[in-house]
Structure formats: C-alpha cells, structure tokens
Amino acid sequence: MSARFDGIAAILVSIVVALVSPAARIEAAGFVHSANFIVFTPPVPSQEAADVFAKAILDRAEQLRRQISIEWLGNELPPSIGPVMLNVNFANQPNSALTWAKDHPDRKFHSLFIETSPGELPDGLLAHEMTHCILATRYPHPQRLPAWLEEGIASQYDDVQRQEIRQRIVSWFVTTGQWPRLASVLSTQRVHSDDQQAYAVATTVTELLLECGSRQKLLQFGEAASKDGVDRALKQYYDIAGTAELEVLWRGRLSQASVAPATVPR
C-alpha cells in the first residue's frame, strides 16, 4: 500500500472518531474534479475533512489510472480520455464496488461506485474497478473484451483476502475433481460479483495465457475473441486448438500448482 493511501487511512480514522463523538454533526460531502475524474465522497463532520478526503481519493485514482494504463497499454491514457465519475459511500456491510462503463455515445463518463465501512477504503477494489474503466476506454462498447478476460485482468489487482478465496476454490476443484465447465465461463456476457467460482476460473485462465505470452498478446487475443470467437483466437494467438484443449491445459496447470488442502468454498 502506498504512502498516499496510508494518508487516506489516517483521514478516515479521524472521520470515524468525529462521527462517533456526541458533538459530531454531519455537515458536508466531498467533491473534487480533474480532467479525468469527478469524485464524490460521503458527508463527514466538517467541510475541511470532506475536501481533504476527496482530494486524497482523486490523487490515488489518478495514480492508479497512470500505473495500470502503462502496465497494460504501454502508455498513459491521454487527459480527459475515458473520464470517470467516482462515487464513494460508507455502509456497514462488506466492501463492494461496481463499474458501469460508458455504453452509449451520449454518455460522457464511466461510473465507478465503491461502498465501504467508515474508516476503510479498499485499495484493491479501487484498482480492480479502475482497470475496468481503462480497458473499457481502450476497447469501448460494443467492442469490449470478453467479460471473463476483463475480470481476469482486473482481478490481478485484488487484495490478499480475495486472492485467498479463489485459491481455496481452486484447491476444491483439484482435490474433489468437481471442475466447472470452462466453456460456460468463457461464453458468459457478464461475471456476477457474487460468483466467486467464475472469478476463480477467469483469473486462473488469464494467468495461464499470460504464462504463454505478453500482456499485449493477451489483449490482442481478447480483441480477436470478441470478434471471431474464443476458439479461433486461441488457435491464432496461442496455437491452442480450442476451448477443449485449453481446459485440459488449465486443469493440468492448476493440478500441478495446487498444494493446499481442500476446504469447502465459502
């Protein structure tokens, strides 16, 4: 976690202390913008705290936008290309996030929503959703990358807790022999946020393909898969005959890599 995000955590702690104080009064929400983002943050006890928190979120979002764009596209996205409206809300429930990518010419912004407990802002979720925004900018509707591949790439930035959930699921596949059908995940139009099995499949297939080539090659494959189908793209970019052969390779990779005991996925 960066020093910048440590600063955000400190700000959130001070906000929580103020909120639970008997004298606390919710007075102001945060709002800040740049060429790339419009950021809204929840009401807190003072305008100064709201402004500082919103600015810290903006700075971290700009940093992630630059970092992830360079890692995957080779260059930073130009200013104001693919702008994002970023909404942060506090809620006493598990952290969650959602990106609604721009899917109509009349819409100007991607929309990114994060819900988190007061006192916490999950950096992994922000990076995950920022990846969706970047990829949806480079491959806009209706030429988006396949849903599983976009999730597989975004999940490379997930926090340790989510990675451990997927590892337990993979161990379950290997130890019990209860493998999901790869074709059903590779053909889905949407990976639902509560389908951890599909995320485990998407992430591990993405990792397998990354072992066979560069990030650029993976994106080229994804673009071809959206246009011509997964089987044809697999043959063109990885010399894999199709989904059936990919499934054999995928199961073999996971079987060799998995050493943890099986537990029932939760």
N, C-alpha and C positions, 0 to 999 in steps of 0.2 A: 504494500500500500504506500502511496506517495506521501511526501511531507504535506503537500497541498491537501490531500484527503484527510490526513491526521488533523489538520486545522479545521476542516469541516466537522469532524467528530467532536472536537472541543467545543465548537459553536453549538452543536446540537445538545451537548450535555448541559451547557449553560441555559439553553432554551427550556429543557426539561425541568431544571431546577426552578426556573422562573414560573413555569406553568403550574407546578405543584405548590407553589408558595401561596398562602392565604391572600396575600395582597396582589397577586397576579391578575392582570386584566388583558385579555386578548385584544390587541389594538390594530395590528397591521399585518398584511400579507406582503410577501416579497415579489418584486417584479424587476427584471433587468433584461436587456436585449443586446444583440450584436448583429452583424451581418449574417451569422449562421444560426442563431438561436433566439427564441423568446422563452424566457424562463419564468414560471410562476411557482412560488413556494408557499407553504401554509401560513396562516395567521400565527403570530407569536407576540409576546408581551410588549415589544417595542418596535418602532419603525427602523431604528438603527440595527437591531438584531436581524430583522427581516431582510434589510438591504445587504448586510454582510453575508448572510447565509445564501441568498440568491446569487450574489456575485461569486461566492466560492463554488457553487454548483455550475455556474456558467464557465468559470475558468477550468474546472475539471472536464466538463463536456467538450470544451474547445481542445483540451489536451488529448482526450481520447479520440476525437474526430481526426486530429492530425496523426496520431500514432497509428490507429487502425487503418486509415487510408493509405499511409506509406507502407505498412506491412503487407497489405493485400493488393493494392492497386499500383504501388510503386511510386506514387506521388500524392501529395496532399490535395484534397478536393479544393477547387478554387473558391474564394469567398462568395457567399450567397448562393452557391450551387447546392441544392438539396437542403434548404433550411429546415429547422426542426422547432416545433413548439413543444417545450418540455414542461410537464406538469408534475410536481411532487406533492403528495398528500400524506398526512400522518394517519395511521389506523392501527388499532390494537389487534392485529392479525398477522399471519405470516407474510413476509415480504413478497410482493408481486410486481410485475411490470408487463407492459403491453406496448407494442409499436403498431400504429395504424399508418402504413406507408401511403404516400400520395398515390392515388389510383385514378385520378381524373384531371384533365387539363385545367379545370377551373380551380382546383385546389393548389395552393402555393406552398404548403408546409406538410412535412411528415409530422405526425403527432406521437409523442412519447409520454407514457403515463407510468409513474412509479408510486406505489404505496408502501410505506414503511413505518415502523414504530418510531415514536418520538425518541430522539437520541441515537438514531441509527440511519445511515443511508448506505445501502449495499453497493459497493463499488463494482462488484461482479455483474450485478443486474444492469447497472448503467452502461457498462462496457458491452454487455450482450446486446442490449437494445440499440446502442449506438451502431453496432455492427450491422444490424438490420437496416438502419437508416442509410448507412453508407452504401451497402450493397443495393438497396432499392433505388438509390440515386444513380449508381453506375449502370444498373440493369432495371430500368423503370418498367412499370406496368405498361403493356401486357407482356413484357419480355423478362419478367422476374426469373431468377434462378429457381430450380425446383425447391419446394418447401423444405424437404429433408436436408438438402445441401446447405441452404441458408441457415437452418437451425444448427446443423453440424459445425459450420464455421463460427457462428455466434457463440456456440457452447464452448469453444476453445477458451473463452474469456470468463467462464463461470467460476464461482467461488469453490473452495475446497469441499464444502458441505454438499453441493450439488454433484460434484465430481464423484464423491464417495457414494452417493445414492446410485449413480449409474454403474459404478464398479460392483456394488452388491447385486444389481440386476444382472450384469454380465456374468458374475460368478454363478448366479442361479441358472442362467442359460446353460453354462458349461457343465455344471455338476449334475443337473437334473435331466439334461437333454431336451428340455422344453424350449426349443428355439422358435422365435416368431418367424413368420414368413417375410423374407426380405422384400419381396415384390410389393407387398401391401404398403409398406412404409415408403418405398421409392416411388410409388404412384400416387400417394396422397396429395391432395391440394392444400392441406393445412395440418400442421402438427399441433394438437391441442396442448395447452400449457400444463394440464394435469396428467398427460400421458407420458410418464417417465420411461416406460418401456420404449416408446418410439424415439424419445430423446437419446436413450442409450444406443439404439440402432443407428440413428443419424450420426451421432458423434463418432462411434467406432468405425462406421463405414467411411466417413470423412477422413479419419486418421489413417485408415488403410490406404486410401487413394493418395494421401499426402506422402506416404512412405514410397509411393511409386512415381512421384514426380513433384514438381514445384507448385507453389500456390497459384502462379499464373496458369499453369497447365490445368489445375483443378477448376479454375474459373472458366477457362475455355471449354472444358468438358461440360460444366454446368450450363453454359450458354447453348452448347450443341444439344445437350439432353432436353432442354426446354423446347428446342425447335424440332428435333428429329427423333426424340425418344432416348431413354437411358441405354437400351441395348446397343443401338447404333453408335452412340457416343462412347460407350465403354470400349467397343472394338476400335474405334478411330483413335482414341487417346491413350488407351492402356493395353490394347491388344488382348482384352478380355472378351470372350465370345458373347457374353450377355449376363443377365441377372442371375441365372442359374449358376454359372461359373463363378461369378462374384460372390454368391452365397457360400460356395464351397471354400473359397479363399478366406472369406470373412470368418466363417466358423473355425477354420484351421488357425487363423491368427489369434482369435480370442482364446481358443483352447490351449495354445502354447503359452499365451501371456498370463492366463488366469491362474493364480496360485492361492487366492483367498478361499476359505471355506464358504460353502453356500449358505445363505440365510434367506428366509422368505422376504421378498421385496415388500417394502412398506411405502 
